[in-house]
Structure formats: structure tokens, C-alpha cells
């Protein structure tokens, strides 16, 4: 298998794993969404740490630790970065347990569009014609939701706006690497564990549902596997193709939300269809970019 094929397989595998985690959270009763988040973070961190040490990525953690020693005030920025990611990780596990799976999946559909807008407004990146059309199509869906409800759901808005804020803040702090992500998870883990200890504790849920002895380690292993597959794929694939494959995950989250019993009403279609069309347009734009990239080497070898 070539690096390209392996990268595609790993990217799709990570999306499938995260979709599986979305469904797995509904099987962890009597744990609440907050408790599932509380168990997931501390259990996943050791697996991620082991991967980083074995793959040579631990140097990024060491670099940030040296910066922290020179500039102790950096800890406040690291804590805020961890909080921004922690909110998203909590929502991902809370939503399917509380009937908000579709709202969160729509947020993930909108995320590529909001990232485009952040790139345009903050970083002055130029948008292609298709990207502008996609943004317009998504705006129709959002406008329909605002017309019906006076605004989009808070779950959708939190994903669509929260992740761009997180990514932008990481750039500002210059921690947009695996070391920064490790600090996010490490600082998040004690808070997550606190949620477990202050709600129903450790023993009570396990005694009430012995299957959790197997499902909670599975939660941690799948979380780490999805993370590792995602990171390895990001290094094996061209950025355009990696971004294009990122659209697989929101589709799977949408499907999982339907499987667990959430329903799309007829009145919802004018919200969902324009947003899904927008993502499809972005996918086409990504494919065209890949085709242009594939042609560039042959053009550069052409005689003048």
C-alpha cells in the first residue's frame, strides 16, 4: 500500500472511529454525558502520551515546557486553550445522550465554512468562486434556522464558532502542534476527573452497570486510536486531500444521530439541505484543487 493509500485509509478510519464514539456514548448508561467526558479524558491521555513518546513527538511537549519555564504567564493561555477544547470534547459526548446529536452534526457541517470565513477575515486568505458559492448556500440554511427559531441552536453555534476560536488561539500562542494538544488534554484531565468524582463517583456507576468495566476502556482505546489515525494521516496526505476527507466525519455523525432515534422533520429540510449542498460544493472545490496540484509537476517539466 502506498503512503497516499495508507493516508486515505487512516483518515477514513479516524472518521469512522469518531462516529463510533458518538454512538458508543449512548451505550454507557447510567453515565451522563458529562460523566462520559470525565472518564474519557484521563483514560485516553496515557495512550496518547505513549504514542507521542514512541513516535518522537514528545519533543513538542518539551519545547512548550521550556517556554513555560521562561514565561510562567503562558500557563494562563494554556489553561484557556484547554478549556476551549474541553468544551468541545464535552459537547461531543453530551449531545447524543441528550437528543442534540443532529444539532452538533450540523455544527460540524458548518465548521469548514466558518473556518473559511475566519481565514478570509483574520488571515486575509482569498476565497475561490466555489468557496463563495458554498458560503452563500450555507448562509441560506442558517438564515432559515434564524427565521424559524430566532437563531441557530446553541449546540450548532458552539461547534461552528468554538473550534475556529480554539484553532486561532492556538496559533496566537504558537502551540498549534501535538505538544499543545497534549497540554490541552493534560490540563483538562483533572477537571474531567472532578466531574466523575463529584457526580456519582467511580464505584456506583460501575456497580450499577458492570458492562462499563469493558466499555470504558474501549472508550479510551477508540479515542486514542482515532486521534493517532488522524495525526498520522495528516502527515501522509497533501493538505487539500486531508481537508477534503475531513468532510466524512460530519456525514457519519449525522447518520449516527438518525440511528439513535433523532428525526429530521420536513420543516428542517430548508436548514439541512443548503448546508449539505455547501459541504458538497467545498468537496468539489477540494477535488479541483487536487487535480491542479497533480498537474503542476508535469507542467513544470514541459519544455519552454
C-alpha positions in Angstrom: 0.0 0.0 0.0 1.4 3.4 -1.0 1.7 6.3 1.5 -1.2 8.0 -0.2 -3.5 5.0 0.1 -2.5 4.4 3.7 -3.1 8.0 4.5 -6.6 7.9 3.0 -7.4 4.7 4.8 -6.2 6.2 8.2 -8.2 9.4 7.6 -11.4 7.5 6.9 -10.7 5.1 9.8 -10.4 8.1 12.2 -13.8 9.5 11.0 -15.4 6.0 11.4 -13.9 5.7 14.9 -15.2 9.1 15.9 -18.6 8.2 14.5 -18.4 5.0 16.6 -17.6 7.0 19.7 -20.6 9.2 19.0 -22.8 6.0 19.1 -20.8 4.4 22.0 -21.7 7.3 24.3 -25.4 6.2 24.1 -24.5 2.7 25.4 -22.8 4.0 28.6 -26.0 4.4 30.6 -26.3 5.2 33.5 -23.4 7.6 32.9 -24.4 11.1 31.9 -22.7 12.9 29.0 -20.7 14.9 31.5 -19.6 11.8 33.3 -18.6 10.1 30.0 -16.4 13.1 29.2 -15.0 12.8 32.7 -14.0 9.2 32.2 -12.7 9.7 28.6 -10.0 12.3 29.1 -7.9 10.8 32.0 -8.2 7.3 30.4 -7.2 8.5 26.9 -4.2 10.6 28.0 -1.8 7.7 28.8 -2.4 6.2 25.3 -1.7 9.5 23.6 1.4 10.1 25.7 2.8 6.6 24.8 2.2 7.3 21.1 4.0 10.7 21.3 7.0 9.2 23.1 7.3 6.3 20.6 6.8 8.5 17.6 9.3 11.2 18.6 6.6 13.8 19.1 7.3 14.3 22.8 9.9 17.0 21.8 7.0 19.4 21.2 5.8 18.9 24.8 9.4 19.6 26.0 9.6 22.7 23.9 6.4 24.1 25.4 7.6 23.1 28.9 10.8 25.1 28.3 8.8 28.1 27.2 6.6 27.8 30.2 9.7 27.8 32.5 10.9 31.0 30.8 7.4 32.7 30.7 5.2 31.3 33.6 2.3 33.5 32.5 1.9 31.2 29.5 0.1 28.8 31.8 -3.0 31.1 31.6 -3.0 30.8 27.9 -2.6 27.1 28.1 -5.5 26.8 30.5 -7.8 28.8 28.2 -6.8 26.7 25.2 -7.5 23.6 27.2 -10.9 25.0 28.3 -11.9 25.8 24.7 -11.1 22.2 23.6 -12.6 20.7 26.7 -16.0 22.3 26.0 -16.0 20.8 22.5 -15.0 17.3 23.9 -17.7 17.5 26.5 -20.3 18.6 23.9 -19.3 15.7 21.5 -20.2 13.1 24.2 -23.1 15.0 25.8 -25.1 15.7 22.7 -26.0 12.2 21.5 -27.1 11.2 25.1 -29.3 14.3 25.4 -31.1 14.4 22.0 -28.8 17.0 20.4 -26.9 14.8 18.1 -28.3 16.3 14.9 -27.6 19.9 16.1 -24.0 19.0 16.8 -23.6 17.3 13.5 -24.9 20.4 11.7 -22.2 22.4 13.6 -19.6 20.0 12.2 -21.1 20.5 8.7 -20.8 24.3 9.1 -17.3 24.1 10.6 -15.4 24.1 7.2 -17.5 27.2 6.2 -16.7 29.1 9.4 -13.0 28.2 9.1 -13.1 29.6 5.5 -14.6 32.8 6.9 -12.0 33.1 9.6 -9.3 32.6 7.0 -10.8 35.3 4.9 -11.4 37.9 7.7 -8.5 37.3 10.0 -5.8 36.0 7.7 -6.9 37.7 4.5 -6.9 34.4 2.6 -8.6 34.6 -0.8 -11.7 32.5 -1.4 -12.4 30.7 -4.7 -15.6 31.2 -6.6 -16.9 27.8 -5.5 -16.0 28.6 -1.8 -18.0 31.8 -2.0 -21.0 29.9 -3.5 -20.7 27.3 -0.7 -20.7 30.0 1.9 -23.8 31.5 0.3 -25.6 28.2 0.3 -24.8 27.6 3.9 -26.0 31.1 4.8 -29.4 30.1 3.3 -29.7 27.2 5.7 -28.6 29.3 8.7 -31.0 32.1 7.7 -33.8 29.6 7.7 -33.0 28.4 11.2 -32.9 32.0 12.4 -36.2 32.7 10.7 -37.8 29.7 12.4 -36.3 29.9 15.9 -34.8 33.3 16.2 -31.3 31.8 15.9 -29.4 28.6 15.4 -29.2 26.1 18.3 -26.6 26.7 20.9 -25.1 23.3 20.2 -24.6 24.1 16.5 -23.2 27.6 17.2 -20.8 26.2 19.8 -19.2 23.8 17.4 -19.2 26.1 14.3 -17.8 29.1 16.2 -15.9 27.4 19.1 -13.5 25.4 17.0 -12.3 28.3 14.9 -11.7 30.3 18.2 -9.7 27.4 19.5 -7.6 27.0 16.3 -7.0 30.7 16.1 -6.0 31.0 19.8 -3.5 28.1 19.4 -1.9 30.0 16.5 -1.6 33.1 18.6 0.1 31.1 21.4 2.3 29.3 18.9 1.2 25.9 20.3 -0.5 24.6 17.2 1.3 21.3 17.3 0.9 18.0 19.1 2.7 19.4 22.2 -0.1 22.0 22.5 -2.7 19.3 22.2 -1.0 17.2 24.8 -1.1 20.2 27.3 -4.8 20.7 26.4 -5.6 17.1 27.4 -3.3 17.1 30.4 -4.8 20.3 31.9 -8.3 19.1 31.0 -7.9 15.7 32.7 -8.0 16.8 36.4 -11.2 18.8 35.7 -12.7 15.9 33.8 -11.9 13.6 36.7 -13.5 16.1 39.1 -16.8 15.7 37.2 -16.7 12.0 37.8 -15.9 12.2 41.5 -18.5 14.9 42.3 -21.4 13.4 40.4 -21.8 9.7 41.2 -18.3 8.8 42.0 -16.3 5.9 40.5 -17.8 2.8 42.2 -21.5 3.5 42.0 -21.9 3.5 38.2 -19.6 0.5 37.7 -21.5 -1.5 40.3 -24.9 -0.5 38.7 -23.7 -1.4 35.2 -20.8 -3.9 35.2 -20.6 -3.7 31.4 -18.9 -0.4 32.0 -15.8 -2.3 33.1 -15.4 -3.2 29.4 -17.0 -0.2 27.7 -14.9 2.5 29.4 -11.5 1.0 28.4 -13.0 0.6 24.9 -13.9 4.3 25.0 -10.3 5.2 25.9 -8.8 2.9 23.3 -11.0 4.1 20.5 -10.4 7.7 21.4 -6.7 7.2 21.3 -6.9 5.2 18.1 -9.0 7.9 16.4 -6.6 10.6 17.5 -3.5 8.6 16.3 -5.0 7.7 13.0 -6.0 11.4 12.4 -2.5 12.7 13.2 -0.6 10.1 11.1 -3.0 10.6 8.2 -2.4 14.4 8.4 1.3 13.8 7.7 0.9 11.3 4.9 -1.6 13.3 2.8 -1.5 16.6 0.9 -3.3 19.2 2.9 -6.0 19.6 0.3 -6.8 15.9 0.3 -6.7 15.7 4.0 -9.1 18.6 4.3 -11.4 17.0 1.8 -11.5 13.7 3.7 -12.5 15.7 6.8 -16.0 16.0 5.4 -16.5 12.3 6.0 -16.9 12.8 9.8 -19.9 15.2 9.9 -21.8 12.9 7.5 -21.2 9.9 9.8 -22.2 12.0 12.9 -25.4 12.9 11.0 -26.1 9.2 10.2 -25.4 8.2 13.8 -27.8 10.8 15.1 -30.5 9.3 12.9 -29.7 5.8 14.0 -30.1 6.6 17.7 -33.6 7.9 17.0 -33.4 11.6 16.2 -35.6 12.7 13.4 -35.4 15.1 10.6 -38.7 16.9 10.2 -39.9 18.3 6.9 -39.5 21.8 8.3 -35.8 21.1 8.9 -35.0 20.4 5.3 -34.5 24.0 4.3 -31.9 24.1 7.0 -30.1 20.9 6.3 -30.2 20.7 2.5 -28.4 24.1 1.8 -25.8 23.3 4.4 -25.2 19.8 3.0 -25.0 21.3 -0.5 -22.4 23.8 0.7 -20.3 20.9 2.0 -20.7 19.1 -1.3 -19.5 22.2 -3.2 -16.5 22.5 -0.9 -15.7 18.9 -1.7 -15.8 19.6 -5.4 -13.6 22.6 -4.9 -11.1 20.4 -3.0 -11.1 17.8 -5.8 -10.4 20.6 -8.3 -7.5 21.8 -6.2 -6.1 18.3 -6.0 -6.3 18.0 -9.8 -4.5 21.2 -10.2 -1.8 20.1 -7.8 -1.5 16.8 -9.7 -0.9 18.6 -13.0 1.7 21.0 -11.7 4.7 18.6 -11.8 4.0 17.6 -15.4 3.6 21.3 -16.4 6.9 22.2 -14.7 8.6 19.5 -16.7 7.2 20.8 -20.0 9.6 22.4 -22.4 9.5 26.2 -22.5 
